[in-house]
Amino acid sequence: MVVKKIKESKLFKFFTNKYIIILSAFLIWMFFFDANVQLNKEFKREIKELNTTINFYTKEIKKDKNTITELQDSLQLEKFAREKYLMKKDNEDIYIIEFDTLKK
């Protein structure tokens, strides 16, 4: 009695339609087993990583260009060399003071 009602229902007829079965099998194959879908996901992830790398390097290029424009003056160049690379003149001594940031 119950089986007869289930077989006569519209939902059962819909899901036992051969086109619906073939379409569902195709969709399951495409989303879970097809390599192109997986490759597409990997390519999107790689594109996102490359875009973040591009953004990082464009910021670095802007900083370097600003530094280059500041160093056009010879006094600024000397200051930069002394601070960044610890360069000194022959008759000078350099003392580097480092602060311990760790609490004991």
C-alpha positions as CSV (number, residue, x, y, z in Angstrom):
1,M,0.0,0.0,0.0
2,V,2.7,2.5,1.0
3,V,5.0,1.3,-1.8
4,K,2.2,1.9,-4.3
5,K,1.6,5.4,-3.1
6,I,5.3,6.2,-3.3
7,K,5.5,4.9,-6.9
8,E,2.5,7.0,-7.9
9,S,3.8,10.2,-6.4
10,K,5.1,13.0,-8.7
11,L,8.4,13.3,-6.8
12,F,9.2,9.6,-7.4
13,K,8.3,9.9,-11.1
14,F,10.5,13.0,-11.4
15,F,13.6,11.4,-9.9
16,T,13.1,8.2,-11.9
17,N,13.1,10.1,-15.1
18,K,16.0,8.9,-17.2
19,Y,17.0,12.4,-18.1
20,I,17.2,13.5,-14.5
21,I,19.2,10.4,-13.6
22,I,21.7,11.1,-16.4
23,L,21.9,14.8,-15.6
24,S,22.5,14.1,-11.9
25,A,25.2,11.6,-12.8
26,F,26.9,14.1,-15.1
27,L,26.8,16.9,-12.5
28,I,28.3,14.6,-9.8
29,W,31.0,13.6,-12.3
30,M,31.8,17.2,-13.2
31,F,32.0,18.5,-9.6
32,F,33.7,15.7,-7.8
33,F,35.7,13.7,-10.3
34,D,36.6,16.0,-13.2
35,A,40.3,17.2,-13.2
36,N,39.5,20.5,-14.9
37,V,37.4,21.7,-12.0
38,Q,40.2,20.9,-9.6
39,L,42.8,22.6,-11.8
40,N,40.6,25.6,-12.0
41,K,40.5,25.9,-8.2
42,E,44.3,25.6,-8.0
43,F,44.7,28.2,-10.7
44,K,42.4,30.6,-8.9
45,R,44.4,30.1,-5.6
46,E,47.6,30.7,-7.5
47,I,46.3,33.9,-9.1
48,K,45.3,35.2,-5.7
49,E,48.8,34.5,-4.3
50,L,50.4,36.2,-7.3
51,N,48.2,39.2,-6.9
52,T,49.2,39.6,-3.3
53,T,52.8,39.3,-4.4
54,I,52.3,42.0,-7.1
55,N,50.8,44.3,-4.5
56,F,53.7,43.7,-2.1
57,Y,56.3,44.5,-4.7
58,T,54.5,47.6,-6.1
59,K,54.5,49.0,-2.5
60,E,58.2,48.2,-2.2
61,I,59.0,49.8,-5.6
62,K,57.2,53.0,-4.4
63,K,59.2,53.1,-1.2
64,D,62.4,52.6,-3.1
65,K,61.5,55.3,-5.6
66,N,60.9,57.7,-2.7
67,T,64.2,56.8,-1.2
68,I,66.0,57.4,-4.5
69,T,64.4,60.8,-4.9
70,E,65.4,61.7,-1.3
71,L,69.0,60.6,-2.0
72,Q,69.6,63.0,-4.9
73,D,71.0,65.4,-2.4
74,S,74.6,64.5,-1.4
75,L,73.9,65.3,2.3
76,Q,71.0,63.0,2.3
77,L,73.1,60.3,0.6
78,E,75.7,60.6,3.3
79,K,73.1,60.4,6.1
80,F,71.6,57.4,4.5
81,A,74.9,55.6,4.2
82,R,75.8,56.3,7.8
83,E,72.5,55.2,9.2
84,K,71.7,52.2,7.0
85,Y,75.1,50.7,6.3
86,L,77.0,52.1,9.3
87,M,79.6,53.8,7.1
88,K,82.0,56.2,8.7
89,K,84.9,58.6,8.0
90,D,88.5,57.6,8.8
91,N,88.7,59.6,11.9
92,E,85.4,58.6,13.4
93,D,84.2,55.9,15.8
94,I,80.7,54.5,15.7
95,Y,78.9,53.3,18.8
96,I,75.8,51.2,18.3
97,I,73.4,51.1,21.3
98,E,70.8,48.4,21.3
99,F,68.1,48.2,23.8
100,D,67.0,44.9,25.3
101,T,63.3,44.6,24.8
102,L,62.9,41.3,26.6
103,K,61.7,41.5,30.2
104,K,63.6,39.5,32.8
